[in-house]
Amino acid sequence: MMKPHLSHAVIVDDDRSSLEAMGFLLRRAGFTRVARFARADEALAYVKRHGADLIVSDFQTAPMNGLAFLRAVRCHPRLWRAPFLMVAASRDETQWKLSIEFGVTEFLFKPLSARDFRDAIATCADAASPPRSAREIVRTGLATGIASAAVCASALKRKAFLRLAAARDDPAPRTR
């Protein structure tokens, strides 16, 4: 059974049977709302509007892959602390390492066993526990967010640079 503050999960996987299986396991774990998406870009729009207590995503989705989805979540001011479980069909160690760098909470390789998935959900639930003190906020942030913060900072710098470059190329606004 999940902690009382966890009730809303979002799953992204382009394989329908994986979506159904993970959704079933999340409901059995106590999640009352489980939103399923085949595309990460649609899931991102959804979580920006509705939030999520847990996000589960396949690494290989199109047009936005799981890593880009994770990066977008970690850079969002309301979502950056959301527990994120990444699953991957490929046993490529690079996918695992990149996911860790971008701040994933837990990582599993497919095929998923119900036990491993349940254990990963429990780990994510523990990570989602509200901090009890300022010291815990700092410790948790340092443990899970340094790489994410660096990724977000570079993305924000790049966005700001592109905005400045675009503004410089645009003619000055005309006044009437």
N, C-alpha and C positions, 0 to 999 in steps of 0.2 A: 504494500500500500504506500502511495506517495505521501509526501508532506502536504499538509492542508493548503499551503499557499501555492501549490502547483496544480493547475487544472487545465491549462490550455497548451496544447502541443501543435507544432506545425511540422509536416513531413514533406520532403521533396525527393522524388525518385521517378525516373521516367519508365520504370518497370512496374506495371499495374499490380502484379502479384506481390512485389516487395512492399508497395504502398499499403496494400490490404493487410499483409502480415504484420507490418510494423504498427499500423493503426490498431489492429486487434490487440497486440501486446501492450500498447500504450493505454488502451481502455481497460485492460485487465489490471494494469498497474495503478489505475485510479484517475487517469486523465478523463475529464468529462467532456472536453471539447478537443477534437482532433481534426485539424484542417489538412487536407491532402492536396499536393500539387505535383504535376509532372514537370513543371518549368520553375526554375529558381527565380527568374525575373518576376513572375507572377506572385510567388511566395514572398519575395522581398516587398512588393507593393502592399501585400496583405499585412505582413508583420509591421510595416511602418504605420499602418492605420490602426491595427488591432492589438499589436504586441504579441508576445508569446512567452510562456513560462519555460518552454523547451523547444529547441529547433533541431530536427534531424534531417540531414541532407546527404544524398549520394554525391560522391566526388565528381562523377562524370555525368553531367546533365547538359543539355543544350537549350538555348543559345548561351546562357550564363552557367558556368560550371560551379561546383560546390565551393571551390576556393574563392572565387569572385563573390559569391553569395556570403561566405563567411567574412570576407574583408568588408563588405558593405554593412553587414550587421555590426561588426566590431567598430566601425567608424560612425555608427549612428548614435546620437546622444542619449536616446532612450533605450536602445537595444544592446549596447555594448557589453553589458553584464549577463545577457541571456545565455544560459547553458546551451552549448552547441555540440551535437554528436554527429560526427562525419562517418559515413560508411563508404567503402570502396570495394569494387569487384576485383580490381587489379591488386596484386601483391607488391606493387611498386613502392619501395621505401621512400622515394622522393615525395610521393603524395602525402605520406604520413608526416615526414619532416616539414614540408611546407605548411600543412595544416597546423602543426604544433607552433610553428613560427607565427602564424596568423592568429593564434589564440583559441584553437579548438579546445573544448573541455574534455572530450573523449573521442577515440577513433577506433573503429572496428572494421575488419576485413570481412567481405562476404565469402561464402555463405554464412549467414548469421544463425547462431543457435539462440533459442529462446532464453537460455540461461545467461549467455554473454550479453545479450541485448538488455535483459532485465538488470544485470549488474551495472552496465553502462548507464542506464537510466538512473539507477540509485546513486552512482557517482555524480551525475549531472544534478540530481536533486540536492545532494550535499553541497555542491558548488553554488547552488541557487539560494541556499539559506541566507536570510538577511543578516548582514554583519551586526555583531552585538556591540562593537566599540569602534572608536576612531582608529585604534591600533590595528584591529582586524581588517578594517577597510584598507589601510595602507598595506598590510601584509598580503591580503588577497589581491589587491591591485598590482603589487610588485610581482607576485607569483604568477599571475595570469595575464597581465596586461602590458608588459614592457614591449614585447615584440609587436603586439597589436597597436600600441601607441605609436611606435616608430613607423609602422605601415600607414596608419592614419595620418600622421604628421606629414609624411612624404606625399600622400595623396592630396592632402589639403594644400600643401605648397604648390604642387603641380596644377591643381585647379585654380589657385589664385594667380599663378603665373600665366595660365592660359587665358583667364579673364582679363588680366592686364594687357596681354598681347592683343587680344581681340579688341579691347577698348582703344588701344593705340592705333590699330588699323582702321577703326571706324571714324568717319568724319565727326567733327564736333557737333553736338546737338544745336539745332537752329532755334532761335527765339522768335516769336512773332511780334 
